[in-house]
Amino acid sequence: MPESSIVVQPDQPGSASYLPSARLDTAGLPRAVALFEQAARAVPLYTPPQPIVIADYGAATGYNSMLPIGAAIDAIRERTRVEHAIMVAHTDLPDNDFSALFHTLAEDTDSYLQKDTATFSAAVGRSFYDQILPSNAVTLGWTSWAVMWLRTIPTEVRDHVFVAYSTDDTARAAYARQAASDWQNFLAFRGRELRPGGRLVVLTAAVDDDGEYGYQPLVGAILAALHDLIGTTLISAEEVRRMTIPIVVRSEKDLRAPFAPHDRFEGLAVEHLEVFDAGDRFWAQYQREHDAAAFGRQWAAFARASLFPALFAGLDGGRGDPRVTELADRLEQSVAASLADAPQQVRIPLAAVVMVKRQPTD
Ligand SMILES: C[S@@+](CC[C@H](N)C(=O)[O-])C[C@H]1O[C@@H](n2cnc3c(N)ncnc32)[C@H](O)[C@@H]1O
């Protein structure tokens, strides 16, 4: 199965619940943006006419990239002349909607292209589990909500859609092996692409020190909704069994593993690593407004946009199966109703990691 393509973003401008501050509410983004800004202040910069290259790995529509990349550009501009060229490479899988990305870059009021005339953008449609930019070219790398998606589904998870909650030890072990190998590959290629002294900031799903994997009420509601539909003409038990969301949550130990025992891997060293709970903004709204239906609706809409496409790969006809729209409608309604019936906070443990590529003198 090809890797999944999903979009996690706060309410879009124009939607009923949009607030200007909503953009930075995207889970975990403010913390990671602050780290990216610090990184932009610390990296060695080329002298002109060499451009400064920033890479955005797993950009999707680019909507959630505008603030981090813009913050880094602002920090760099405190150290350069205004005409020193900055090149931003937005990368994603070949099937990503790159037209949407180019529209974001051209039209979004937060787009760096609208603010800084010496910035330029390019797009790369290749998996970040390979080398996709030239060696020693990238000064700053950014990736949010992307490296949790595995390169491939390692095996079936028979009892759950989310391996973290499976009781199948064999499946858990296969996912853990795939996750370890994907993380090593991701780092190895970024280690090549970064310039000495360059920094990479990663925001990704994590398991916290208490063993909290997160998303439990949501994935529980999805699993229950799928089981309720078995026996209807919409889905078979066999298809439900094949359905999985190929996301992994990594512990601090998993994230540090490639760096053992000498604190370096492919020229990279971990400069900062924190695991934190990003906070459930739909829950915060529910606590203010006590609107359980809205709480259910918001999480169900998120699940439809972000998680259902991965599940539908398990249908006999894959994501193009003619039942997809009706199934998505039914699942969304059912997930919304069950979350509205018993609203519970969704925990979102995340890790923010800053890595630096060592300089030859280090
Ligand atoms: C949830 S979106 C995150 C988008 C954005 N970075 C954000 O923070 O909202 C995950 C993105 O990662 C991309 N992605 C997943 N696996 C990838 C891979 N192997 N190579 C490149 N992009 C990948 C997906 O296609 C998707 O666009």
The ligand as a Gaussian input file, in Angstrom:
#p B3LYP/6-31G(d) Opt

LIG

0 1
 C       -0.749000      15.022000       8.548000
 S        0.030000      15.627000       7.152000
 C        1.002000      16.882000       7.902000
 C        1.039000      18.104000       7.079000
 C        1.757000      19.256000       7.737000
 N        3.157000      19.026000       7.843000
 C        1.142000      19.570000       9.087000
 O        1.852000      19.628000      10.079000
 O       -0.076000      19.742000       9.145000
 C        1.242000      14.384000       6.812000
 C        1.884000      14.570000       5.479000
 O        3.043000      13.746000       5.427000
 C        3.084000      13.184000       4.151000
 N        3.897000      11.978000       4.164000
 C        3.617000      10.790000       4.754000
 N        4.587000       9.914000       4.472000
 C        5.493000      10.571000       3.699000
 C        6.702000      10.191000       3.081000
 N        7.178000       8.955000       3.201000
 N        7.376000      11.114000       2.349000
 C        6.892000      12.378000       2.215000
 N        5.749000      12.791000       2.785000
 C        5.059000      11.894000       3.515000
 C        1.642000      12.901000       3.822000
 O        1.466000      12.706000       2.439000
 C        0.969000      14.140000       4.346000
 O        0.863000      15.138000       3.383000

